[in-house]
Amino acid sequence: MVKIRLMTINDWDGVARVWENHEGTNPVDDSEEGFTRYLKRNPTTSFVAVDGERIVGTILAGHDGRRGIFHHVSIIPEYRKQGIGRMLVESAMEALRKEGIQKVLLVVFNDNENGNQFWEHMGFTERTDLVYRNKYVK
């Protein structure tokens, strides 16, 4: 039976295995160092789905004091379509709510049909009035 629990720094190896095939990860931000730094800054808002001791799903969630953000909501393929993503999102939303956060944002690739369908089903609306930009700090 799959259970949801708080993500900890000690979960890195299992989280990294889930993220191996997750399209949105990158070696700059999603290294063990970046993961550890993120969880130290946001220790109560990220969760893993576990089947026994095996991590089968993740949601990396945090906030900047006013807006929440979700990263890497990912379920390994054989565990998809079982409600695990919904449980992870609900857990993170509740954790953010407890910290006074009232709005959450996320980024999904245009061609990620499954991801976009999931987020629409979860009630997240698409913003077409924005241009997403980023730049690496060097």
Residue pairs with C-beta under 8 A, 6 or more apart in sequence:
1 51
2 49
2 50
2 51
2 56
2 57
2 79
2 82
2 84
2 87
3 49
3 50
4 47
4 48
4 49
4 50
4 84
4 87
4 88
4 91
5 47
5 48
5 50
6 44
6 46
6 47
6 48
7 15
7 39
7 46
7 47
7 48
7 58
7 59
7 60
8 39
9 35
9 36
9 39
9 40
11 48
11 55
12 32
12 35
12 36
14 48
14 54
14 55
15 35
15 48
15 55
15 58
16 32
16 35
17 55
18 55
18 56
18 57
18 58
18 74
18 75
18 76
19 25
19 30
19 58
19 72
19 74
21 76
21 77
22 72
22 74
23 109
23 112
24 71
24 72
24 107
24 109
25 72
28 34
28 136
30 72
35 60
38 46
38 60
38 62
39 46
41 62
42 61
42 62
42 63
44 95
44 98
44 99
45 61
45 62
45 63
45 68
45 92
45 95
45 96
45 99
46 58
46 59
46 60
46 61
46 62
46 92
47 58
47 59
47 61
47 88
47 91
47 92
47 95
48 55
48 57
48 58
49 55
49 56
49 57
49 58
49 75
49 79
49 84
49 87
49 88
50 56
51 79
56 75
56 76
56 79
56 84
57 73
57 74
57 75
57 76
57 79
57 84
57 85
57 88
58 72
58 73
58 74
58 88
59 70
59 71
59 72
59 73
59 88
59 89
59 91
59 92
60 70
60 71
60 72
61 68
61 69
61 70
61 71
61 92
61 95
61 96
61 104
62 68
62 69
62 71
63 69
63 96
63 99
63 101
66 101
67 101
67 103
67 104
67 105
68 92
68 93
68 96
68 101
68 103
68 104
68 105
69 104
69 105
69 106
70 89
70 92
70 104
70 105
70 106
71 106
73 85
73 88
73 89
73 106
73 118
75 84
75 85
75 88
85 118
85 122
86 122
89 122
92 104
93 104
96 104
104 124
106 119
106 124
107 132
108 115
108 116
108 119
109 115
110 116
116 126
120 126
